[in-house]
Amino acid sequence: MRPRLFLLRALQALEALPIWAALGLFKLLPRRAAAGFGAALARTFGPLLPMTKVARRNLAMCLPEAGAARRAAILRAMWDNLGRIAGEFTHRRALWDPSLPAEAERFGVERLRQAAARGERVTLTAERLEIVGAEQFRMLLDDPRPALLFTAHLGNWEIMPWTAARMGLKLSVIYRRPNNPFIARAIEGRRGGMVEFLPKGMQGAFGAARVMEKGGRLAMLIDVKENKGVALPFFGRPAMTGTALATLALRYDAMIVGAWTERIGPDRMRITIERPLDVRPSGDEDADVRAIMTAINARVEAWVRARPDQWLWLHRRWPRETYRDAGAPG
């Protein structure tokens, strides 16, 4: 190994060491204790990290009406939620709520299908999981058309594909692989095999096309900055937005469904599945892509406004000049 590469790998290993240690400790602790410990650590040390500066600027720009005290509370809650996600990550199997299938069976498959046909909303309430829009989940199981699900870094976003898989809906998820190969290995090794994870890039593009051609279900986190995307409104300001989801939907005539998670208690979560977007292609692909992604950005913004304490405000979602022009404090 060349000296420069050896030094890079050594630095990456040092960077990954705290994450290895934390994941190992969380694995030894019971699920609820791991989540609580992770939350305490994140609440204590997260606000001191340099990356928190980005979150403060995002909050000041997007929620100026909230006031400084409210924004500080949102920031602490964000770190609390992020710490809980870290603690729960090694206990995803224990996060599964075995009472959920029984609740679905009690309600009845045929009633769910009828509710979907009539446009009625159904909520299934189990011991630790609540599914709002269960009729849409049934539709995704039954409909032969390919489907694209968009979601955001809200609540515990890792639990949704895992829950879907346990309920019989296999999702393929496009994700961004960490630049550090040791961190990537630590995360990917704990995700299990019930969900197919496709890394962004050429491999993910081929995988996405395969899923769509087979009429599958492909999920994407779409609330991050995409330098190769297009500038579309998000919280009233242009944000670089990826267009792959809209392009795939138009190419394969796929349904587009929004779904998001939120934490509604120390040991309870809610998954909300929305009705498919009303997509009416005009024949102008560029205009249609922009219209679809603008509608998706609007939905994500509505989710974030509903639960600002559970969104990952750490992403640098807008260009630097946008923060400067908005007067967001550094």
DRENDO-1510 file (C-alpha; in Angstrom, 1 decimal, always signed):
<recs>
REC; n; res; u; v; w
REC; 1; MET; +0.0; +0.0; +0.0 .
REC; 2; ARG; +1.3; +3.4; -1.0 .
REC; 3; PRO; +2.3; +5.7; +2.0 .
REC; 4; ARG; -0.3; +8.3; +1.1 .
REC; 5; LEU; -3.1; +5.8; +0.8 .
REC; 6; PHE; -2.0; +4.1; +4.1 .
REC; 7; LEU; -2.2; +7.5; +5.8 .
REC; 8; LEU; -5.6; +8.2; +4.4 .
REC; 9; ARG; -6.9; +4.7; +5.6 .
REC; 10; ALA; -5.4; +5.3; +9.0 .
REC; 11; LEU; -7.1; +8.6; +9.4 .
REC; 12; GLN; -10.4; +7.1; +8.2 .
REC; 13; ALA; -10.0; +4.3; +10.7 .
REC; 14; LEU; -9.5; +6.8; +13.5 .
REC; 15; GLU; -12.6; +8.8; +12.3 .
REC; 16; ALA; -14.6; +5.6; +12.3 .
REC; 17; LEU; -13.4; +4.4; +15.7 .
REC; 18; PRO; -16.0; +6.3; +17.8 .
REC; 19; ILE; -18.8; +5.1; +15.6 .
REC; 20; TRP; -17.7; +1.5; +15.9 .
REC; 21; ALA; -17.4; +1.9; +19.7 .
REC; 22; ALA; -20.9; +3.5; +20.0 .
REC; 23; LEU; -22.6; +0.9; +17.8 .
REC; 24; GLY; -20.9; -1.9; +19.8 .
REC; 25; LEU; -22.0; -0.3; +23.1 .
REC; 26; PHE; -25.6; +0.2; +21.8 .
REC; 27; LYS; -25.7; -3.4; +20.8 .
REC; 28; LEU; -24.8; -4.6; +24.3 .
REC; 29; LEU; -27.5; -2.5; +25.9 .
REC; 30; PRO; -31.3; -3.3; +25.8 .
REC; 31; ARG; -33.1; -1.5; +23.1 .
REC; 32; ARG; -34.8; +1.2; +25.2 .
REC; 33; ALA; -31.6; +1.8; +27.2 .
REC; 34; ALA; -29.6; +2.1; +24.0 .
REC; 35; ALA; -32.0; +4.7; +22.6 .
REC; 36; GLY; -32.1; +6.7; +25.9 .
REC; 37; PHE; -28.3; +6.6; +26.2 .
REC; 38; GLY; -27.8; +7.7; +22.6 .
REC; 39; ALA; -30.3; +10.5; +23.1 .
REC; 40; ALA; -28.5; +11.7; +26.2 .
REC; 41; LEU; -25.1; +11.7; +24.5 .
REC; 42; ALA; -26.4; +13.5; +21.4 .
REC; 43; ARG; -28.3; +16.2; +23.5 .
REC; 44; THR; -25.2; +16.8; +25.5 .
REC; 45; PHE; -22.5; +16.9; +22.8 .
REC; 46; GLY; -24.3; +17.4; +19.6 .
REC; 47; PRO; -24.9; +21.2; +20.0 .
REC; 48; LEU; -21.1; +21.6; +20.6 .
REC; 49; LEU; -20.2; +20.1; +17.3 .
REC; 50; PRO; -19.2; +22.4; +14.3 .
REC; 51; MET; -21.9; +20.9; +12.1 .
REC; 52; THR; -24.5; +22.4; +14.4 .
REC; 53; LYS; -23.7; +25.8; +12.9 .
REC; 54; VAL; -25.4; +24.6; +9.7 .
REC; 55; ALA; -28.5; +23.6; +11.6 .
REC; 56; ARG; -28.7; +26.9; +13.4 .
REC; 57; ARG; -28.5; +28.8; +10.1 .
REC; 58; ASN; -31.1; +26.5; +8.5 .
REC; 59; LEU; -33.5; +27.1; +11.4 .
REC; 60; ALA; -33.0; +30.9; +11.4 .
REC; 61; MET; -33.7; +31.1; +7.7 .
REC; 62; CYS; -36.6; +28.6; +7.5 .
REC; 63; LEU; -38.4; +29.4; +10.8 .
REC; 64; PRO; -37.7; +33.0; +11.6 .
REC; 65; GLU; -41.1; +33.3; +13.2 .
REC; 66; ALA; -40.3; +30.6; +15.8 .
REC; 67; GLY; -38.0; +32.9; +17.8 .
REC; 68; ALA; -34.5; +32.1; +19.2 .
REC; 69; ALA; -35.7; +30.1; +22.3 .
REC; 70; ARG; -38.0; +27.9; +20.2 .
REC; 71; ARG; -35.4; +27.3; +17.6 .
REC; 72; ALA; -32.9; +26.3; +20.3 .
REC; 73; ALA; -35.5; +23.8; +21.7 .
REC; 74; ILE; -36.0; +22.4; +18.2 .
REC; 75; LEU; -32.2; +22.0; +17.9 .
REC; 76; ARG; -32.0; +20.1; +21.1 .
REC; 77; ALA; -34.9; +17.9; +20.1 .
REC; 78; MET; -33.3; +17.2; +16.8 .
REC; 79; TRP; -30.1; +15.9; +18.5 .
REC; 80; ASP; -32.2; +13.9; +20.9 .
REC; 81; ASN; -34.0; +12.2; +18.0 .
REC; 82; LEU; -30.7; +11.6; +16.1 .
REC; 83; GLY; -29.2; +10.0; +19.2 .
REC; 84; ARG; -32.2; +7.7; +19.6 .
REC; 85; ILE; -31.9; +6.6; +16.0 .
REC; 86; ALA; -28.3; +5.7; +16.6 .
REC; 87; GLY; -29.2; +3.7; +19.7 .
REC; 88; GLU; -32.0; +2.0; +17.9 .
REC; 89; PHE; -30.0; +1.2; +14.8 .
REC; 90; THR; -28.5; -2.0; +16.2 .
REC; 91; HIS; -31.9; -3.1; +17.5 .
REC; 92; ARG; -34.1; -2.8; +14.4 .
REC; 93; ARG; -35.5; -6.3; +14.8 .
REC; 94; ALA; -36.6; -5.4; +18.3 .
REC; 95; LEU; -38.3; -2.2; +16.9 .
REC; 96; TRP; -40.7; -4.5; +14.9 .
REC; 97; ASP; -44.1; -4.5; +16.5 .
REC; 98; PRO; -45.5; -8.1; +16.3 .
REC; 99; SER; -49.0; -6.8; +17.2 .
REC; 100; LEU; -49.2; -4.9; +13.9 .
REC; 101; PRO; -50.1; -7.9; +11.6 .
REC; 102; ALA; -52.8; -8.9; +14.1 .
REC; 103; GLU; -54.2; -5.4; +14.0 .
REC; 104; ALA; -54.2; -5.5; +10.2 .
REC; 105; GLU; -55.9; -8.9; +10.1 .
REC; 106; ARG; -58.5; -7.7; +12.6 .
REC; 107; PHE; -59.4; -4.8; +10.4 .
REC; 108; GLY; -59.5; -7.1; +7.3 .
REC; 109; VAL; -57.7; -7.1; +4.0 .
REC; 110; GLU; -60.9; -6.6; +2.0 .
REC; 111; ARG; -61.9; -3.6; +4.1 .
REC; 112; LEU; -58.5; -2.1; +3.4 .
REC; 113; ARG; -59.0; -2.6; -0.4 .
REC; 114; GLN; -62.5; -1.1; -0.3 .
REC; 115; ALA; -61.2; +1.9; +1.7 .
REC; 116; ALA; -58.5; +2.5; -0.9 .
REC; 117; ALA; -61.0; +2.3; -3.7 .
REC; 118; ARG; -63.3; +4.8; -1.9 .
REC; 119; GLY; -60.5; +7.2; -1.0 .
REC; 120; GLU; -61.0; +6.6; +2.8 .
REC; 121; ARG; -58.1; +6.9; +5.2 .
REC; 122; VAL; -57.4; +4.0; +7.6 .
REC; 123; THR; -55.2; +4.1; +10.7 .
REC; 124; LEU; -53.9; +0.9; +12.2 .
REC; 125; THR; -52.9; +1.3; +15.8 .
REC; 126; ALA; -50.7; -1.4; +17.3 .
REC; 127; GLU; -48.7; -1.4; +20.5 .
REC; 128; ARG; -45.6; +0.5; +19.3 .
REC; 129; LEU; -46.4; +1.4; +15.7 .
REC; 130; GLU; -49.2; +3.4; +14.1 .
REC; 131; ILE; -49.8; +3.3; +10.4 .
REC; 132; VAL; -51.7; +6.2; +9.0 .
REC; 133; GLY; -52.9; +5.5; +5.5 .
REC; 134; ALA; -52.9; +1.7; +5.8 .
REC; 135; GLU; -55.2; +1.5; +2.8 .
REC; 136; GLN; -52.4; +3.0; +0.7 .
REC; 137; PHE; -50.0; +0.3; +2.0 .
REC; 138; ARG; -52.6; -2.3; +0.9 .
REC; 139; MET; -52.7; -0.6; -2.5 .
REC; 140; LEU; -48.9; -0.8; -2.8 .
REC; 141; LEU; -49.1; -4.5; -2.1 .
REC; 142; ASP; -51.9; -5.1; -4.7 .
REC; 143; ASP; -51.2; -2.7; -7.6 .
REC; 144; PRO; -49.1; -4.2; -10.4 .
REC; 145; ARG; -47.7; -0.8; -11.5 .
REC; 146; PRO; -44.2; +0.2; -10.4 .
REC; 147; ALA; -44.1; +2.7; -7.5 .
REC; 148; LEU; -41.6; +5.3; -6.3 .
REC; 149; LEU; -41.8; +6.3; -2.6 .
REC; 150; PHE; -40.2; +9.5; -1.5 .
REC; 151; THR; -39.4; +10.2; +2.1 .
REC; 152; ALA; -37.2; +12.5; +4.3 .
REC; 153; HIS; -34.9; +12.4; +7.2 .
REC; 154; LEU; -37.7; +12.6; +9.7 .
REC; 155; GLY; -38.4; +10.6; +12.9 .
REC; 156; ASN; -36.6; +7.3; +12.5 .
REC; 157; TRP; -36.5; +7.0; +8.7 .
REC; 158; GLU; -34.7; +3.6; +9.0 .
REC; 159; ILE; -37.8; +1.9; +10.4 .
REC; 160; MET; -40.1; +2.3; +7.4 .
REC; 161; PRO; -38.5; +0.0; +4.9 .
REC; 162; TRP; -37.9; -2.6; +7.7 .
REC; 163; THR; -41.6; -2.5; +8.7 .
REC; 164; ALA; -42.7; -2.7; +5.1 .
REC; 165; ALA; -40.6; -5.8; +4.5 .
REC; 166; ARG; -42.0; -7.5; +7.6 .
REC; 167; MET; -45.5; -6.7; +6.3 .
REC; 168; GLY; -44.7; -8.3; +2.9 .
REC; 169; LEU; -43.8; -5.2; +0.9 .
REC; 170; LYS; -40.2; -5.4; -0.3 .
REC; 171; LEU; -38.6; -2.0; -0.9 .
REC; 172; SER; -35.4; -1.2; -2.7 .
REC; 173; VAL; -33.8; +1.9; -1.2 .
REC; 174; ILE; -31.3; +4.2; -2.9 .
REC; 175; TYR; -28.9; +5.6; -0.3 .
REC; 176; ARG; -25.8; +7.7; -0.2 .
REC; 177; ARG; -22.8; +5.6; +0.9 .
REC; 178; PRO; -20.5; +7.3; +3.4 .
REC; 179; ASN; -17.2; +8.5; +2.0 .
REC; 180; ASN; -15.4; +6.7; +4.8 .
REC; 181; PRO; -15.3; +3.0; +3.8 .
REC; 182; PHE; -15.0; +1.9; +7.4 .
REC; 183; ILE; -18.1; +3.8; +8.5 .
REC; 184; ALA; -19.9; +2.5; +5.4 .
REC; 185; ARG; -19.0; -1.1; +6.3 .
REC; 186; ALA; -20.1; -0.6; +9.9 .
REC; 187; ILE; -23.5; +0.7; +8.8 .
REC; 188; GLU; -24.1; -1.6; +5.9 .
REC; 189; GLY; -23.2; -4.7; +7.9 .
REC; 190; ARG; -26.0; -4.0; +10.4 .
REC; 191; ARG; -28.8; -3.3; +7.9 .
REC; 192; GLY; -29.7; -6.9; +7.3 .
REC; 193; GLY; -31.0; -8.5; +4.1 .
REC; 194; MET; -34.8; -8.0; +4.1 .
REC; 195; VAL; -34.4; -4.6; +2.3 .
REC; 196; GLU; -32.3; -4.1; -0.9 .
REC; 197; PHE; -30.0; -1.1; -0.5 .
REC; 198; LEU; -28.7; +0.5; -3.7 .
REC; 199; PRO; -25.8; +3.0; -3.4 .
REC; 200; LYS; -26.1; +6.2; -5.4 .
REC; 201; GLY; -24.2; +6.3; -8.6 .
REC; 202; MET; -23.9; +3.9; -11.6 .
REC; 203; GLN; -24.8; +0.8; -9.5 .
REC; 204; GLY; -27.8; +2.5; -8.0 .
REC; 205; ALA; -29.0; +3.7; -11.5 .
REC; 206; PHE; -28.9; +0.2; -13.0 .
REC; 207; GLY; -30.5; -1.2; -9.9 .
REC; 208; ALA; -33.3; +1.4; -10.0 .
REC; 209; ALA; -34.0; +0.6; -13.6 .
REC; 210; ARG; -34.2; -3.1; -12.8 .
REC; 211; VAL; -36.6; -2.5; -10.0 .
REC; 212; MET; -38.9; -0.3; -12.1 .
REC; 213; GLU; -38.9; -2.8; -15.1 .
REC; 214; LYS; -40.0; -5.5; -12.7 .
REC; 215; GLY; -42.9; -3.4; -11.3 .
REC; 216; GLY; -41.1; -3.1; -8.0 .
REC; 217; ARG; -41.1; -0.4; -5.2 .
REC; 218; LEU; -38.2; +2.0; -5.0 .
REC; 219; ALA; -37.7; +4.4; -2.1 .
REC; 220; MET; -35.6; +7.5; -2.0 .
REC; 221; LEU; -34.6; +10.1; +0.6 .
REC; 222; ILE; -35.0; +13.3; -1.4 .
REC; 223; ASP; -34.5; +16.1; +1.2 .
REC; 224; VAL; -30.7; +16.6; +0.6 .
REC; 225; LYS; -28.8; +18.9; -1.7 .
REC; 226; GLU; -28.1; +17.6; -5.1 .
REC; 227; ASN; -25.4; +19.6; -6.9 .
REC; 228; LYS; -26.4; +18.2; -10.2 .
REC; 229; GLY; -30.1; +18.8; -9.7 .
REC; 230; VAL; -32.3; +21.8; -10.4 .
REC; 231; ALA; -33.1; +24.8; -8.3 .
REC; 232; LEU; -36.6; +24.5; -7.0 .
REC; 233; PRO; -38.5; +26.1; -4.1 .
REC; 234; PHE; -38.0; +24.7; -0.6 .
REC; 235; PHE; -39.1; +26.9; +2.3 .
REC; 236; GLY; -39.5; +29.7; -0.2 .
REC; 237; ARG; -36.0; +29.7; -1.5 .
REC; 238; PRO; -34.4; +27.8; -4.5 .
REC; 239; ALA; -32.7; +24.6; -3.3 .
REC; 240; MET; -30.8; +22.2; -5.5 .
REC; 241; THR; -33.1; +19.2; -5.9 .
REC; 242; GLY; -32.4; +15.8; -7.5 .
REC; 243; THR; -34.6; +14.9; -10.4 .
REC; 244; ALA; -34.0; +11.1; -10.7 .
REC; 245; LEU; -37.3; +10.2; -9.0 .
REC; 246; ALA; -39.4; +12.3; -11.4 .
REC; 247; THR; -37.5; +11.0; -14.4 .
REC; 248; LEU; -38.0; +7.4; -13.4 .
REC; 249; ALA; -41.7; +8.0; -12.7 .
REC; 250; LEU; -42.2; +9.5; -16.2 .
REC; 251; ARG; -40.2; +6.8; -18.0 .
REC; 252; TYR; -41.9; +3.9; -16.3 .
REC; 253; ASP; -45.3; +5.4; -15.7 .
REC; 254; ALA; -44.8; +4.7; -12.0 .
REC; 255; MET; -46.9; +5.9; -9.1 .
REC; 256; ILE; -45.3; +8.4; -6.8 .
REC; 257; VAL; -46.2; +8.0; -3.1 .
REC; 258; GLY; -45.0; +10.1; -0.1 .
REC; 259; ALA; -44.3; +8.4; +3.2 .
REC; 260; TRP; -42.7; +9.7; +6.4 .
REC; 261; THR; -42.1; +8.7; +10.0 .
REC; 262; GLU; -42.4; +10.6; +13.3 .
REC; 263; ARG; -41.7; +9.7; +16.9 .
REC; 264; ILE; -44.9; +10.0; +19.0 .
REC; 265; GLY; -43.5; +8.8; +22.3 .
REC; 266; PRO; -40.4; +7.3; +23.8 .
REC; 267; ASP; -41.3; +3.9; +22.5 .
REC; 268; ARG; -43.9; +4.7; +19.8 .
REC; 269; MET; -43.7; +5.7; +16.1 .
REC; 270; ARG; -46.1; +6.7; +13.4 .
REC; 271; ILE; -45.6; +5.9; +9.7 .
REC; 272; THR; -47.8; +8.0; +7.4 .
REC; 273; ILE; -48.4; +6.9; +3.8 .
REC; 274; GLU; -50.0; +9.5; +1.6 .
REC; 275; ARG; -52.1; +9.1; -1.5 .
REC; 276; PRO; -50.2; +9.0; -4.8 .
REC; 277; LEU; -49.4; +12.3; -6.4 .
REC; 278; ASP; -51.6; +13.3; -9.3 .
REC; 279; VAL; -49.2; +13.2; -12.2 .
REC; 280; ARG; -50.5; +14.4; -15.6 .
REC; 281; PRO; -47.6; +14.4; -18.2 .
REC; 282; SER; -47.8; +17.3; -20.6 .
REC; 283; GLY; -45.3; +15.9; -23.1 .
REC; 284; ASP; -42.6; +18.4; -22.1 .
REC; 285; GLU; -40.4; +16.2; -20.0 .
REC; 286; ASP; -38.3; +19.0; -18.5 .
REC; 287; ALA; -41.4; +20.9; -17.4 .
REC; 288; ASP; -43.0; +17.8; -16.0 .
REC; 289; VAL; -39.9; +16.9; -14.0 .
REC; 290; ARG; -39.8; +20.3; -12.5 .
REC; 291; ALA; -43.5; +20.2; -11.6 .
REC; 292; ILE; -43.2; +16.8; -10.0 .
REC; 293; MET; -40.2; +17.7; -7.9 .
REC; 294; THR; -41.7; +21.1; -6.9 .
REC; 295; ALA; -44.8; +19.2; -5.6 .
REC; 296; ILE; -42.6; +16.8; -3.7 .
REC; 297; ASN; -40.6; +19.6; -2.1 .
REC; 298; ALA; -43.8; +21.2; -1.0 .
REC; 299; ARG; -44.9; +17.9; +0.6 .
REC; 300; VAL; -41.6; +17.5; +2.5 .
REC; 301; GLU; -41.8; +21.1; +3.6 .
REC; 302; ALA; -45.2; +20.5; +5.1 .
REC; 303; TRP; -43.9; +17.4; +7.0 .
REC; 304; VAL; -41.0; +19.4; +8.4 .
REC; 305; ARG; -43.3; +22.3; +9.4 .
REC; 306; ALA; -45.5; +19.7; +11.2 .
REC; 307; ARG; -42.6; +18.2; +13.1 .
REC; 308; PRO; -39.5; +20.5; +12.9 .
REC; 309; ASP; -38.1; +18.9; +16.0 .
REC; 310; GLN; -37.6; +15.6; +14.1 .
REC; 311; TRP; -36.1; +16.8; +10.9 .
REC; 312; LEU; -32.3; +16.5; +10.3 .
REC; 313; TRP; -31.5; +20.2; +10.0 .
REC; 314; LEU; -27.8; +19.4; +9.6 .
REC; 315; HIS; -27.8; +19.3; +5.8 .
REC; 316; ARG; -26.5; +22.3; +3.9 .
REC; 317; ARG; -29.6; +22.4; +1.7 .
REC; 318; TRP; -29.1; +25.8; +0.1 .
REC; 319; PRO; -26.2; +27.6; -1.6 .
REC; 320; ARG; -24.0; +29.8; +0.7 .
REC; 321; GLU; -25.3; +33.0; -1.0 .
REC; 322; THR; -28.8; +32.1; -0.1 .
REC; 323; TYR; -27.9; +32.1; +3.6 .
REC; 324; ARG; -26.1; +35.4; +3.2 .
REC; 325; ASP; -28.9; +37.1; +1.4 .
REC; 326; ALA; -31.4; +35.8; +4.0 .
REC; 327; GLY; -29.2; +37.3; +6.8 .
REC; 328; ALA; -29.1; +33.9; +8.6 .
REC; 329; PRO; -26.6; +34.2; +11.4 .
REC; 330; GLY; -23.5; +32.0; +11.2 .
</recs>
